[in-house]
Amino acid sequence: MKTERLDGTFAALADPTRRAILARLAEGEATVMELVEPFDLSQPAISKHLKVLERAGLISRSRDGQRRPCRLEAAPMRDIDVWIERFRASFEERFRALDGVLEDLQRKSRKPQRKRKS
């Protein structure tokens, strides 16, 4: 997996409008005009977002007569999943250790405290 490709994917995903566009495309392909509808943005602004997503490989466009539908592409998301997976085992081990500490603290707090004589 190339670092530049991963960087481009993360950069494209950094914008909430682009993430919302991807969420919409996860439901199925859509034209630019269909993607403009839910946003308070102009068609040229949405087109700029689409170009960023397309350069990152997150979407593709095709021609269907006059229509140019956009569709979600899965490969860059798989790359992110592979990258995150490298860290998952470490995170899970840390969470297990934290669970153990919390269980010890709970056990200790349940034990009745003996009163000390002064």
BELDA-V343897 format. One line per field, one symbol per residue. phi: phi as a letter, one per 20 degrees, with the letter a starting at -180 (. if undefined). psi: psi as a letter, one per 20 degrees, with the letter a starting at -180 (. if undefined). A space follows every 10 residues. Layout:
BEGIN
phi->???
psi->???
END
This chain:
BEGIN
phi->.effffgfff ffffefffff ffffffeqfb egffffgfde cfffffffff ffffffnfcc ccdcmefcfd cfdegfffff ffffgfegff ffffffffgf fffffffffe ffeefeee
psi->ppghggghgh ghihphghhh gggghhirqq rghhhhgiql qrghghhggh hghghijhrq qrpnchqmqq qpphghhhgg ggghhhiggg ghghhggggg ghggggghhh pppppqp.
END
